Amino acid sequence: MATLVKTRSDGALLQGRQGLLPERNQEILSGAFFWLSAFYFFYCARPADSIPGLALIPLVKITLGLAALSLFSKSLKTSRRLKDLPREYSYLFVLVILLFVSAVLSPVWRGGAFFGTMDFGKVGVVWAITFLLVTSFQRLRRIIFIQSASVAVVCFVAVAKGHSIPRLNGVLGGTYSNPNDLAFAIVLSLPFCLAFFLAAKSGPRKVLWCFAMLIMAVALILTASRAGFIDLVIAGVVCLWYFGVKGKRLYLIVATAFLGCVLLLVAGKTLMRRFAAFSGENVTTAEEDSAYESYEERKLLMFRALSAIGHYPILGLGVGDFAVYSGRWKDVHASYLQIAAEGGIPVLILYLMFFSRGFANLKKLRKRKDLDDETKLFAGALTSSLVGFAVGACFAPEAYQYFPYFTVCYTSVFLAMIREREDSDISTTTLMPLPRRRFAQA
């Protein structure tokens, strides 16, 4: 019987479509992956928001365009093709299309909604390119590393520059200028830092990742974001369950509890006062009064969002138009209400279906018994990050931030790699011919 494994004259293994990429295509794709890595760096680290003059160059768009051009300009026989994109991508694609329709028919501001959708719609391109290019655990690890390290560096810069500025408000430019957005990015990236810390083999690397997690926790507490802190607690509990209890690392639970108490005592005064202002009683300082007004305003915005959903249930107001509709020029602090008010109920359903697929992917991964220790670490980190998003989305207007969509993409890539490895193991099994028997003549 013929073997299922093809070899070159020099003996190197040529993997088919279900296995690793051929050597020539692997070299070509390395250029596309370089530009994809550059995109993740510029999006997550956002140096253009801190370095004067760099904002004039649209580095995020340029690197994404070069990644797409490098990938699709040649007829590559990649291990994945567009038709292999999973079901969750279909949900995201249709969601973006409906948001464009919503923008064109917006009853509030069509131009603003259209350009807002254009900006958000790039996540679909990033998602597809990431799924097609990240075909190995090493590449997935590198992309997650870029996100985690970038957020850690951003936190270090924010704490160093603005530790004396209330809530780190406006210390950095762009997305990270808002303390709630910064806290949300920290919560979604912190579980990955913990996975890198546990996976590190050398002492210096463990120290660096420990410092990264510490500075991220300090930055989150200094933002005094109540939603971010609640989100951190929930995601932290999931992390400790996977890494501490199931992973039999009880020292993580003790260290987290100790450091958490110390950080709250040293840097958490503003955060505690903002939590105390929920009741509206014993409000004695301007800071507490501001926190209570913020709490009341957010309740009002939630009712306005429900009103918008009731009046425009099919296509919504258009991306970014709720701020105009609310009369206060502020977003509703709940991603689920935000996407429903601005995109309509069909978009909300697709939104929920998209993220539910991420949880479904993780459930399939958790059932597997053949994962090595490092992949188990990152599977647990992905679960913690996605749970952190699901909770944080109840308290923050993050419907159009890319980080949660990245996390779902990582789960899809992870599951695809496991399945491809199984297919490769089957396809590369050599079927040896049965030896001919010599029968003695009677």
C-alpha positions as CSV (number, residue, x, y, z in Angstrom):
1,M,0.0,0.0,0.0
2,A,1.2,3.5,-0.8
3,T,2.4,5.7,2.0
4,L,0.5,8.9,2.8
5,V,3.7,10.9,3.5
6,K,5.5,12.7,0.7
7,T,9.2,13.4,1.0
8,R,11.7,15.4,-1.0
9,S,15.0,14.1,-2.3
10,D,16.7,15.6,0.7
11,G,14.4,13.8,3.1
12,A,12.6,16.9,4.4
13,L,9.0,16.3,5.2
14,L,6.5,18.1,2.9
15,Q,3.3,18.6,4.8
16,G,0.0,18.8,2.9
17,R,-2.9,21.2,3.4
18,Q,-3.8,19.7,6.8
19,G,-0.3,20.0,8.2
20,L,2.4,22.6,8.4
21,L,2.9,24.9,5.5
22,P,5.5,24.0,2.8
23,E,8.8,25.7,3.3
24,R,8.4,28.2,0.4
25,N,5.0,29.3,1.5
26,Q,6.2,29.5,5.1
27,E,8.9,32.0,4.1
28,I,6.4,34.1,2.1
29,L,3.9,34.1,4.9
30,S,6.5,35.2,7.3
31,G,6.3,38.6,5.7
32,A,2.6,38.8,6.1
33,F,2.9,37.7,9.7
34,F,5.5,40.3,10.4
35,W,3.1,43.0,9.2
36,L,0.3,41.5,11.3
37,S,2.5,41.5,14.3
38,A,3.3,45.2,13.6
39,F,-0.4,45.9,13.5
40,Y,-1.0,44.3,16.9
41,F,1.9,46.4,18.3
42,F,0.7,49.7,17.0
43,Y,-2.9,49.0,18.0
44,C,-2.2,47.7,21.5
45,A,0.8,49.9,22.4
46,R,-0.4,52.9,20.5
47,P,2.9,54.8,20.4
48,A,1.3,57.4,18.1
49,D,-0.7,58.7,21.1
50,S,2.4,59.4,23.1
51,I,5.2,60.3,20.6
52,P,4.7,63.7,19.0
53,G,4.3,63.7,15.3
54,L,3.8,60.0,15.0
55,A,0.0,60.4,14.9
56,L,0.3,62.0,11.5
57,I,1.2,58.6,10.1
58,P,-1.7,56.1,10.1
59,L,0.5,53.2,11.2
60,V,-2.4,50.9,12.3
61,K,-4.0,51.2,8.8
62,I,-0.7,50.9,7.0
63,T,0.4,47.7,8.8
64,L,-3.0,46.1,8.4
65,G,-3.0,47.0,4.7
66,L,0.5,45.5,4.2
67,A,-0.5,42.4,6.1
68,A,-3.5,41.9,3.9
69,L,-1.6,42.7,0.7
70,S,1.2,40.3,1.6
71,L,-1.3,37.5,2.3
72,F,-3.7,37.9,-0.6
73,S,-1.4,39.3,-3.4
74,K,0.0,35.8,-4.1
75,S,-1.9,32.6,-4.8
76,L,-0.7,30.9,-1.7
77,K,-1.5,27.3,-0.8
78,T,-2.0,28.1,2.8
79,S,-3.1,25.6,5.4
80,R,-6.3,27.7,5.8
81,R,-8.4,29.5,3.2
82,L,-11.3,32.0,3.4
83,K,-13.8,29.2,3.2
84,D,-12.3,27.7,6.4
85,L,-13.2,30.8,8.4
86,P,-15.4,29.6,11.3
87,R,-19.0,30.3,12.0
88,E,-18.2,33.1,14.5
89,Y,-16.6,35.1,11.7
90,S,-19.9,34.8,9.7
91,Y,-21.7,36.4,12.7
92,L,-19.1,39.2,12.9
93,F,-19.3,39.8,9.1
94,V,-23.1,40.1,9.1
95,L,-23.0,42.3,12.2
96,V,-20.7,44.7,10.5
97,I,-22.9,44.7,7.3
98,L,-26.0,45.5,9.4
99,L,-24.1,48.3,11.1
100,F,-23.3,49.8,7.7
101,V,-27.0,49.6,6.8
102,S,-27.9,51.2,10.1
103,A,-25.4,54.0,9.4
104,V,-26.9,54.8,6.0
105,L,-30.4,54.9,7.5
106,S,-29.5,56.6,10.8
107,P,-32.2,58.9,12.1
108,V,-29.5,60.9,14.0
109,W,-26.2,61.4,12.1
110,R,-25.5,59.3,9.0
111,G,-22.0,60.6,8.3
112,G,-20.8,60.1,11.9
113,A,-22.3,56.6,12.0
114,F,-20.8,55.6,8.7
115,F,-17.3,56.6,9.5
116,G,-17.7,55.1,13.0
117,T,-18.7,51.8,11.4
118,M,-15.8,52.1,8.9
119,D,-13.4,52.4,11.8
120,F,-14.9,49.4,13.7
121,G,-15.3,47.3,10.5
122,K,-11.5,46.9,10.3
123,V,-11.8,44.4,13.1
124,G,-13.3,42.0,10.6
125,V,-10.3,42.3,8.4
126,V,-7.9,41.8,11.3
127,W,-9.9,38.8,12.5
128,A,-9.8,37.1,9.1
129,I,-6.1,37.7,8.6
130,T,-5.2,36.6,12.1
131,F,-7.1,33.3,11.6
132,L,-5.5,32.6,8.3
133,L,-1.9,33.5,9.3
134,V,-1.7,32.2,12.9
135,T,-1.3,28.5,12.1
136,S,1.0,27.5,14.9
137,F,1.1,27.8,18.7
138,Q,4.3,29.8,18.4
139,R,2.6,32.4,16.3
140,L,-0.4,32.6,18.6
141,R,1.9,32.9,21.6
142,R,3.7,35.8,19.8
143,I,0.5,37.7,19.1
144,I,-0.7,37.3,22.7
145,F,2.7,38.4,23.9
146,I,2.6,41.6,21.9
147,Q,-0.9,42.4,23.3
148,S,0.1,41.6,26.9
149,A,3.5,43.3,26.9
150,S,2.1,46.4,25.1
151,V,-0.6,46.9,27.7
152,A,2.0,46.4,30.5
153,V,4.3,49.0,29.0
154,V,1.3,51.4,28.6
155,C,0.5,51.0,32.2
156,F,4.1,51.6,33.3
157,V,4.1,54.9,31.3
158,A,0.7,55.9,32.6
159,V,1.8,55.3,36.3
160,A,5.2,57.0,35.8
161,K,3.7,60.1,34.1
162,G,0.5,60.5,35.9
163,H,0.5,58.8,39.3
164,S,-0.4,62.1,40.9
165,I,-3.2,62.9,38.4
166,P,-6.7,61.9,39.5
167,R,-7.7,58.6,37.9
168,L,-4.9,58.9,35.3
169,N,-7.4,60.8,33.3
170,G,-5.8,62.2,30.1
171,V,-2.3,61.0,31.0
172,L,-2.1,59.1,27.7
173,G,-3.8,60.0,24.4
174,G,-6.3,58.1,22.3
175,T,-8.2,55.2,23.7
176,Y,-6.1,54.9,26.9
177,S,-6.9,58.5,27.9
178,N,-10.2,57.3,29.4
179,P,-9.6,55.6,32.7
180,N,-12.4,53.2,32.2
181,D,-11.1,52.1,28.8
182,L,-7.6,51.6,30.2
183,A,-9.0,49.5,33.1
184,F,-10.9,47.4,30.6
185,A,-7.8,46.7,28.5
186,I,-5.8,45.8,31.6
187,V,-8.4,43.2,32.8
188,L,-8.5,41.5,29.3
189,S,-4.7,41.3,29.1
190,L,-3.8,40.5,32.7
191,P,-4.7,36.7,32.5
192,F,-2.2,36.3,29.6
193,C,0.6,37.9,31.7
194,L,-0.1,35.4,34.4
195,A,0.1,32.5,31.8
196,F,3.4,33.9,30.6
197,F,4.7,34.1,34.2
198,L,3.8,30.5,34.9
199,A,5.2,29.3,31.6
200,A,8.5,31.1,31.9
201,K,11.5,28.8,32.6
202,S,14.0,31.4,33.7
203,G,14.0,33.5,36.9
204,P,14.5,36.9,35.1
205,R,11.5,36.3,32.8
206,K,9.4,35.4,35.8
207,V,10.5,38.6,37.6
208,L,9.6,40.7,34.5
209,W,6.2,39.2,34.2
210,C,5.6,39.6,37.9
211,F,6.5,43.2,37.6
212,A,4.2,43.6,34.6
213,M,1.3,42.2,36.5
214,L,2.0,44.4,39.5
215,I,2.2,47.6,37.5
216,M,-1.0,46.7,35.6
217,A,-2.8,46.2,38.9
218,V,-1.5,49.5,40.3
219,A,-2.6,51.3,37.1
220,L,-6.1,49.8,37.3
221,I,-6.5,50.8,40.9
222,L,-5.3,54.3,40.2
223,T,-7.9,54.7,37.4
224,A,-10.5,54.2,40.3
225,S,-12.7,52.5,37.7
226,R,-15.5,50.8,39.7
227,A,-16.5,48.7,36.7
228,G,-12.8,47.8,36.0
229,F,-12.3,46.7,39.6
230,I,-15.4,44.5,39.6
231,D,-14.3,43.1,36.3
232,L,-10.8,42.4,37.7
233,V,-12.2,40.6,40.7
234,I,-14.4,38.3,38.5
235,A,-11.6,37.6,36.0
236,G,-9.2,37.1,38.9
237,V,-11.4,34.5,40.6
238,V,-11.5,32.6,37.3
239,C,-7.7,32.8,36.9
240,L,-7.2,31.6,40.5
241,W,-9.6,28.7,39.9
242,Y,-7.7,27.5,36.8
243,F,-4.2,28.3,37.8
244,G,-4.4,28.2,41.6
245,V,-6.9,25.5,42.5
246,K,-7.0,23.2,39.5
247,G,-3.3,23.9,38.8
248,K,-2.4,23.2,42.4
249,R,-0.6,26.4,42.9
250,L,-2.1,27.6,46.1
251,Y,0.7,30.2,46.6
252,L,-1.0,32.2,43.8
253,I,-4.2,32.6,45.9
254,V,-2.2,33.7,49.0
255,A,0.0,36.1,47.0
256,T,-3.0,37.6,45.2
257,A,-4.9,38.2,48.4
258,F,-1.9,39.7,50.1
259,L,-0.9,42.0,47.3
260,G,-4.5,43.0,46.6
261,C,-5.0,44.2,50.2
262,V,-1.7,46.1,50.2
263,L,-2.5,47.8,46.9
264,L,-6.0,48.8,48.1
265,L,-4.6,50.2,51.3
266,V,-1.8,52.1,49.5
267,A,-3.4,53.3,46.3
268,G,-7.1,52.5,46.6
269,K,-8.4,55.4,48.5
270,T,-10.0,57.1,45.5
271,L,-11.5,53.8,44.4
272,M,-13.0,53.0,47.8
273,R,-14.5,56.5,48.0
274,R,-16.1,56.1,44.6
275,F,-17.6,52.8,45.7
276,A,-18.9,54.4,48.9
277,A,-20.7,57.1,46.9
278,F,-23.1,54.5,45.4
279,S,-25.5,55.0,48.3
280,G,-25.5,58.7,48.1
281,E,-25.2,58.9,51.9
282,N,-22.4,60.7,53.8
283,V,-21.1,62.3,50.6
284,T,-18.8,64.9,52.0
285,T,-16.1,65.6,49.4
286,A,-16.3,67.0,45.8
287,E,-14.8,63.7,44.6
288,E,-17.5,61.6,46.3
289,D,-20.2,64.0,45.0
290,S,-18.8,63.6,41.4
291,A,-18.8,59.8,41.8
292,Y,-22.4,59.8,42.9
293,E,-23.5,62.1,40.1
294,S,-21.7,59.8,37.7
295,Y,-23.6,56.8,39.1
296,E,-26.9,58.6,38.7
297,E,-26.1,59.8,35.2
298,R,-25.2,56.3,34.1
299,K,-28.6,55.0,35.3
300,L,-30.3,57.8,33.3
301,L,-28.3,56.9,30.2
302,M,-29.3,53.2,30.6
303,F,-33.0,54.3,30.5
304,R,-32.3,56.5,27.5
305,A,-30.7,53.5,25.8
306,L,-33.8,51.4,26.5
307,S,-35.9,54.2,25.0
308,A,-33.7,54.2,21.9
309,I,-34.1,50.4,21.5
310,G,-37.9,50.8,21.9
311,H,-38.1,53.5,19.2
312,Y,-35.5,52.0,16.8
313,P,-35.5,48.2,17.4
314,I,-34.5,47.0,14.0
315,L,-31.5,49.1,12.8
316,G,-30.9,51.3,15.8
317,L,-29.4,54.8,15.8
318,G,-26.0,54.1,14.1
319,V,-22.6,53.6,15.5
320,G,-21.6,56.4,17.9
321,D,-24.9,58.2,17.6
322,F,-26.3,57.4,21.0
323,A,-24.1,60.1,22.5
324,V,-26.1,62.6,20.4
325,Y,-29.4,61.0,21.0
326,S,-28.9,61.0,24.8
327,G,-28.6,64.7,25.0
328,R,-25.5,64.4,27.2
329,W,-22.8,63.5,24.7
330,K,-21.9,60.4,26.6
331,D,-22.1,56.6,25.9
332,V,-24.2,54.3,27.9
333,H,-22.0,52.3,30.2
334,A,-23.1,48.9,29.1
335,S,-21.8,47.3,25.9
336,Y,-25.0,45.2,25.5
337,L,-27.2,48.3,25.6
338,Q,-24.8,50.2,23.5
339,I,-24.7,47.8,20.6
340,A,-28.5,47.3,20.8
341,A,-29.3,51.0,20.8
342,E,-26.9,51.8,18.0
343,G,-27.3,48.7,15.9
344,G,-30.7,47.3,16.7
345,I,-31.9,44.1,18.3
346,P,-30.7,41.9,15.3
347,V,-27.1,43.2,15.8
348,L,-27.4,42.5,19.6
349,I,-28.4,38.9,18.8
350,L,-25.4,38.5,16.4
351,Y,-23.1,40.1,19.0
352,L,-24.2,37.6,21.7
353,M,-24.0,34.7,19.2
354,F,-20.4,35.8,18.3
355,F,-19.1,35.8,21.8
356,S,-21.0,32.7,22.8
357,R,-19.0,30.9,20.1
358,G,-15.9,31.9,22.0
359,F,-17.1,30.2,25.1
360,A,-18.1,27.2,23.0
361,N,-14.6,26.9,21.6
362,L,-13.1,27.1,25.1
363,K,-15.5,24.4,26.3
364,K,-14.3,22.1,23.6
365,L,-10.7,22.8,24.5
366,R,-11.3,22.1,28.2
367,K,-12.8,18.7,27.4
368,R,-9.6,17.6,25.7
369,K,-7.2,15.4,27.7
370,D,-4.2,15.7,25.3
371,L,-3.2,19.3,25.8
372,D,0.3,19.9,27.2
373,D,0.8,22.1,30.3
374,E,1.6,25.3,28.4
375,T,-1.4,25.1,26.1
376,K,-3.5,24.4,29.2
377,L,-2.2,27.6,30.7
378,F,-3.2,29.8,27.7
379,A,-6.6,28.0,27.4
380,G,-7.2,29.0,31.1
381,A,-6.0,32.6,30.4
382,L,-8.4,32.8,27.4
383,T,-11.3,31.7,29.5
384,S,-10.4,34.3,32.2
385,S,-10.1,37.0,29.7
386,L,-13.4,36.2,28.0
387,V,-15.3,35.9,31.3
388,G,-13.7,39.3,32.2
389,F,-15.2,40.8,29.0
390,A,-18.6,39.3,29.5
391,V,-18.8,40.8,33.0
392,G,-17.1,44.1,32.1
393,A,-19.5,44.6,29.2
394,C,-22.3,45.0,31.7
395,F,-20.6,48.2,33.1
396,A,-18.5,49.7,30.3
397,P,-19.2,51.0,26.7
398,E,-16.7,48.7,25.0
399,A,-18.8,47.3,22.2
400,Y,-16.4,48.6,19.5
401,Q,-13.0,48.0,21.2
402,Y,-11.0,45.4,19.4
403,F,-9.6,43.5,22.4
404,P,-12.6,41.3,23.1
405,Y,-12.8,40.3,19.4
406,F,-9.1,39.4,19.5
407,T,-9.8,37.1,22.4
408,V,-12.6,35.2,20.5
409,C,-10.2,35.0,17.5
410,Y,-7.6,33.4,19.7
411,T,-10.0,30.7,20.8
412,S,-10.9,30.0,17.2
413,V,-7.3,29.8,16.2
414,F,-6.5,27.6,19.1
415,L,-9.3,25.1,18.3
416,A,-8.4,25.1,14.6
417,M,-4.8,24.2,15.4
418,I,-5.9,21.3,17.6
419,R,-8.1,19.9,14.8
420,E,-5.4,20.4,12.2
421,R,-2.9,18.6,14.3
422,E,-5.3,15.6,14.6
423,D,-5.8,15.6,10.8
424,S,-2.1,15.9,10.2
425,D,-1.4,12.9,12.6
426,I,-3.9,10.9,10.6
427,S,-2.7,12.0,7.2
428,T,1.0,11.3,8.0
429,T,0.5,7.8,9.4
430,T,2.5,5.4,7.2
431,L,0.6,2.3,6.2
432,M,3.1,-0.4,5.8
433,P,2.4,-3.1,3.2
434,L,1.7,-6.6,4.5
435,P,4.5,-9.0,3.9
436,R,3.8,-11.7,1.3
437,R,3.5,-15.1,2.7
438,R,5.0,-18.1,1.0
439,F,2.8,-21.1,1.2
440,A,4.3,-24.5,1.1
441,Q,3.0,-26.7,-1.6
442,A,0.9,-29.5,-0.3
